[in-house]
Structure formats: C-alpha cells, structure tokens
C-alpha cells in the first residue's frame, strides 16, 4: 500500500530537531546521507537557517519502510 502525500495540507518546513526525531537519526548521519544522495536536502531559508520539506521527509520514511 502506497501512501500519497496529502496535497490538501499546506507544506510545512521542519527544523533539524524535528527531522531527527521523526527519522531516529543524528545530525551527523543525516548530513552524511545527504552527501551520499540518500536523504532529502534542506532548503536554505537564510544564511543561518535550513529547513526540510515535511513531505520529502515523509516520502523518505515511506521508501525506507517499503525497503526501496
């Protein structure tokens, strides 16, 4: 069963702490996986702020659960 993202909901941008909580990985592992192309890249909001798309993180979780 594939769960499609709920496009009726507005896009949310997540802080690193929330991403870490949702995926159960630490900052170092998340950034290593980004560098390997295995995790969604954050969006730079300002020079000091990066945020992740909630939909992209949820899609990544779904792929992991499915084993892809």
Phi and psi in degrees as a GROMACS rama.xvg file:
@    title "Ramachandran Plot"
@    xaxis  label "Phi"
@    yaxis  label "Psi"
@TYPE xy
-101.754  132.336  UNK-2
-99.4918  118.476  UNK-3
-83.2737  144.054  UNK-4
-62.469  145.309  UNK-5
-79.789  98.863  UNK-6
-76.0091  -8.97734  UNK-7
-74.2707  -25.2653  UNK-8
-82.6896  141.435  UNK-9
-67.3211  152.097  UNK-10
-64.3406  135.871  UNK-11
-112.61  144.061  UNK-12
-108.372  130.934  UNK-13
-105.223  142.602  UNK-14
-76.3473  161.761  UNK-15
-55.8109  -41.3946  UNK-16
-58.3521  -40.4869  UNK-17
-70.0818  -40.8578  UNK-18
-60.7159  -46.7076  UNK-19
-57.6474  -44.6646  UNK-20
-61.8462  -45.4409  UNK-21
-68.9662  -37.8568  UNK-22
-98.1695  -12.293  UNK-23
71.363  28.1503  UNK-24
-122.898  156.49  UNK-25
-86.3399  170.129  UNK-26
-57.2992  -45.9475  UNK-27
-61.3492  -44.154  UNK-28
-66.9032  -41.5903  UNK-29
-59.6138  -48.4984  UNK-30
-68.5796  -31.9825  UNK-31
-64.8077  -43.0186  UNK-32
-67.1856  -34.7203  UNK-33
-61.6192  -45.5957  UNK-34
-61.3835  -29.2268  UNK-35
-88.4356  -2.27875  UNK-36
76.2814  22.5025  UNK-37
-107.564  4.29222  UNK-38
-147.42  147.288  UNK-39
-59.5276  140.622  UNK-40
-78.4257  148.112  UNK-41
-78.681  161.705  UNK-42
-98.4295  130.564  UNK-43
-79.8942  114.234  UNK-44
-85.4906  -44.3845  UNK-45
-139.941  -179.4  UNK-46
-60.1557  -27.221  UNK-47
-111.723  3.77413  UNK-48
-130.912  129.581  UNK-49
-125.142  143.362  UNK-50
-137.313  150.308  UNK-51
-105.082  146  UNK-52
-71.273  125.738  UNK-53
-59.5156  -41.2522  UNK-54
-62.7383  -41.5608  UNK-55
-67.3739  -39.0094  UNK-56
-66.7309  -44.0115  UNK-57
-63.3394  -38.5169  UNK-58
-64.7442  -38.5998  UNK-59
-62.5838  -45.4805  UNK-60
-58.8241  -44.4868  UNK-61
-60.5428  -43.0658  UNK-62
-63.2251  -40.0967  UNK-63
-63.6593  -44.0365  UNK-64
-63.2882  -39.7561  UNK-65
-74.2891  -17.7344  UNK-66
88.5259  20.5218  UNK-67
